Amino acid sequence: MHPVLFEIGSVSVSSYSATLLAAFIVSYILSGPEFKRTGLRDELRDYVLMACVLGGLMGAKLVFIMENATMSEFLSNPMRYFASGLTMLGGFIGAMVLITAVLWITKQNFLHVCDVVSPLFIVSSAIGRLGCLLVGDDYGVRSSLPWAMSFPQGSPPTTLRVHPTQIYEIIMLLAVFAYLWAVRKRPAPNGQLFGLALVLMGLERFLVEFIRTTTPSFVPGISVAQLMSLGCLSVGVILIAGLRLRSRAPQEQGT
């Protein structure tokens, strides 16, 4: 664990803040050639990525608070919850809300832009999970596996050996990113890559939640994050199925 990356005088730079900055830089670098390749204006890139950052941070913080505190707990000590903790799925929802607003104002094709942005969000999430590992956040349940870890300075601290679910998610998210990046240039209707990202991201989070310390939902045996994951997965399946049905309709009419 390295919660503090380095210190400059009395100012401490957390490793989580550094990984968030790294995630933004990587996304910005990768987005340049992609926006150009897909015919999107370069100035739109700045608006969309800023919407991702602001919407992602606000959504991730809001869902984290909803998952981890009652209203009375939050009001009694709000800085405790503002100072730490973000939720990836909340960040995705928040980013999508602001991106939708930006694309509506600029009159851009929503699905086309989401296809370009989806792999970037996935790789950013993988980098963000590295930050979770360094600060000891979002770890799993107790484990006796050889690679199990303890987080004595984590959030919350634990001296028990637990599943390093942050590492599991880094591996899975990088695999999802690699797949989406490999198929992004294949001919496909607008929205197909976005649908795939929703399905794979939802499936990844749904599975890892079974071994994570997480917030239970009103459905027995299912966490809040799993319900959100099922929502992402369902939207992705419906989107892909709708695109395939739409592409088959002209063929059937032609025959």
N, C-alpha and C positions, 0 to 999 in steps of 0.2 A: 504493500500500500504506500502511496505517495500523495496524500491529500494536498500537500503544499508543494508546488513544483519548484519555486524558488522565492526568495525574499529580497526586496530592494529597500533597505532601511527598515522602516516600520510597516511597509506595505508587503502583504503576502499575495502571491499569485497562485490560485488553486489550479490543480491539474485538470479539474473539470472545466473551468473557464478556458483553459488553454486548448482542450480538445474541442470545445464548442467553436472556438475561433478557427482551429484547424479544419473542422468540418465545413465551415463557411468558405474558407479559402479553397479547399479542394473542390467544392461544388462550383464555386465561381470560375475556377480554372477550366474545369471540364465542360461547363455550360457554354463557354465562348464558341468553340468549334461546333457544338451541337446546335446552337441557335442559328449559326451561319449555315450549317448543312441543311437544316430543315426550313430555311427561308424566313426565319423570324428576325425581327429587327433587334439590333444590339441594345438599343435603349430599353426595350421591353425586358431584357434580361435583368437589368438593374431593378426594375419595378417588381418583377416576379420573385427574384431572390430576396429582396427586402421584405416582401410579403411573407416569404417562407420563414425568414428569421424572426420577424416581429410576431406573426401569427403563430409560429411554432413555439416560441418562448411563452407567449400568453396562454395558448391552449395547453401546453405541457404543464405549466404551473397551476392553472385552474383545475385541471383534472386530477393532478397530484393532491391538491388541497381537498377536493371532493372525496377522493379515495381514502385519505388518511386523517381527516379531522371532521368532527361535528361542527356545527355553526358556533356553539358555545366555546369549544376548544380553540377554534380559530380566532374568535373575537377576544378571548382571554390572553392570547399570546400570538398575534399575527406575524411578528417578525420571525418566530421560530419556523413557520411554514414558508415564508417568503425567502428565507436565507438558504434553504436546501430543498432538493427534491424536484424532479421533473418526470413527466410520464410521456413516453414516446408516442403512444397512440393519441394522447391528447394533443401533442405537438403536431401530429399529422392532421388532425381535425382542424386545429386552429390555423395551420398553414393553408389548408384547402379553403377555409372560409375567406381569408384575405386574398388568396390567389383568385378565387371566383369573383370577388369584388373588382380586382385589378383588371381581369380579363373582360368583365362586363363593361367597365368604363372605357377600356381601350378597344372594345369590339373585336376581340380575338377569338379564334376557335378554341373552346375550352378543352376538348379532348386532345386536340393536336398539341397544345402546350403541355398538358398533363403527361402525355407520352414522353416529352423531352425531359420534364422535371422528375418523373418517377424514379429513374435509376439514381439520380443525384440525391434524392431524399433517402434512398436506401443506404447509399454509401455514407452519407452524413450520419445516419442512425448508427451505423457500425462504429464510426469514429466516436460518437457520443457514448456508446457502450464502453469504450476504452476508458473514458472519463469516469463512468460508474465503477469500473473495476479499481481504478486508482484511488478513489475516495471511499471505496467499500460500501457502495449503495446497490440496491436491487440484486442482492445475492439470493441463493436458493435455500432449500431446506437442508437439514442435517444429512451428512453423507460420510460413508467410510471408504469411498473410492480413493485410489492413490493420489489423484490430483485435487482432492478436496482441499479447501482453504479456510482459514479463519480470518475475521476482520475485527481485531480488537479495537481499532479506532474507526470502525465503520459507522454507518448511519442506518439503523442503530448498531452499536458495537456488539460483537459476538466473539467469544473465544472457542465456540464449537466449530468443528470442521464441517463446512457446508458445500453444496454444489456451487461452483463459480459460474453461475448462469450468465454472467456478463460475457465470459469467454465463449460459452455456447452460442450466445446471440451474435457475437462478433463473427464467428465462423459461419453461422447460417446466413446472416445478412450479407456478408461478403460473397457467399455462394449465390444468393439471389441477385445481387448486383452484377456479378460476373455473367450470369445467365442473361439478364435483361440487356446488359451492354453488348453481349454477343449477338443477340437477335434483333437489336434495335433498328438495323438497316434493312431487314427483310420487308418485302412489300406486305402491307397490312393496313386495314382501315384505321382511321383515327380512333383512338381509345383502346385498341387491343393491348398495347404495351402497358397502359395504365391499368387495365383490367387484370392483366397478369401480375402486376406489382401488388395490387390489392389482395389477390388470392394468396400469393406467396407470403406476403407480409403478415396477413391475417393468420395463415396456417402456422408460420414460424412462431408467432407470439402465443397462439392458442396452445401449442404443444409445450413450449418452455414453461408456461404458467403452472403446469402440473407439478413442477419441482421448484417453484419459486415461493418465497414468503410473500404473500400477496393479500389483497383485500377481497373477502368473499362477497358474492352478490346475493340477491334474493333467491337465486336458483341454487339448490343444494349441490355442492361439489363443483360449482362453477364460479370463477372469480369475475370481478367487474371487468378486468382487462380481457378475459376470455369472451365475455359478451360483446365487447367492442370489437374483438378480433373476428368473431363470427359475423358481425355486421359488415366489416371490411371485406371478408371473404365472400359473403352473400352478394354484396354490391358488385364485386369483381366478376363473379360467376354470371350474374344477371346481365352485366354489361357485355361480356364476351359472347354469351348466348344470343343477346339481341343483335350484336354486330354480325354474327354468323347467319342468323335468320334473314337479316336485311340483305346480306350479300347473295344468299341463295334465291331470294325472290325474283330478281331480274333473270337469272338463269332458268328458273322454272317457267317464267312467262315466255321466255324465248323458245322453249321447247313446246 
